[in-house]
């Protein structure tokens, strides 16, 4: 099991941000009970990455959920 790692891969073409991608080998959660703990490790091991979304349209197109925070 991977329990701690400081390896982050990111590729960004500043001419075309729509092609940007990344991968975090340990996933995005430090909680071993989370489904996002180590969920990116297979991608990292296979030298694959996840698309990064910079435009509002791209973010909304790939969003699974939306959380809106409003001041009290």
C-alpha positions in Angstrom: 0.0 0.0 0.0 1.1 3.5 -0.7 0.6 5.6 2.4 2.5 8.8 1.5 4.0 10.2 -1.6 5.1 13.6 -3.0 4.8 12.8 -6.7 2.4 14.9 -8.7 2.4 14.9 -12.5 1.0 17.8 -14.5 1.2 18.7 -18.1 0.1 22.1 -19.3 0.4 23.6 -22.8 0.1 27.3 -22.1 -0.9 27.8 -25.7 -3.9 25.4 -25.4 -5.0 25.0 -21.8 -7.8 22.6 -22.9 -5.2 19.8 -23.2 -3.9 20.2 -19.6 -3.8 17.1 -17.4 -2.6 15.8 -14.0 -2.4 12.8 -11.8 -1.9 12.4 -8.0 -0.7 8.8 -7.2 -2.3 8.7 -3.8 -5.6 10.2 -5.0 -7.2 13.3 -3.6 -8.0 12.0 -0.1 -5.6 11.2 2.8 -8.4 9.2 4.4 -7.9 5.4 3.9 -11.7 4.9 4.2 -12.4 7.3 1.3 -13.0 5.9 -2.2 -10.6 8.6 -3.4 -7.7 7.3 -1.4 -5.2 5.8 -3.9 -7.9 5.9 -6.7 -5.4 7.5 -9.1 -2.6 5.1 -8.4 -3.4 2.8 -11.4 -3.3 5.9 -13.7 -0.1 7.1 -12.2 1.5 3.7 -12.6 0.4 3.5 -16.2 1.8 7.0 -17.0 -1.8 8.3 -17.7 -3.3 11.5 -16.5 -6.7 13.1 -15.8 -7.9 16.1 -17.9 -7.8 19.5 -16.1 -10.6 21.9 -16.9 -9.9 25.6 -17.0 -12.9 27.0 -18.8 -16.3 27.3 -17.2 -17.9 25.3 -20.0 -15.4 22.5 -19.7 -15.9 22.3 -15.9 -19.6 22.2 -16.2 -19.6 19.6 -19.0 -17.6 17.2 -16.8 -19.0 18.0 -13.4 -20.7 15.2 -11.5 -22.0 17.4 -8.7 -22.4 21.1 -8.0 -22.0 22.7 -4.6 -23.1 26.3 -4.3 -21.9 28.3 -1.2 -23.9 31.4 -0.3 -23.1 33.8 2.5 -25.4 33.5 5.6 
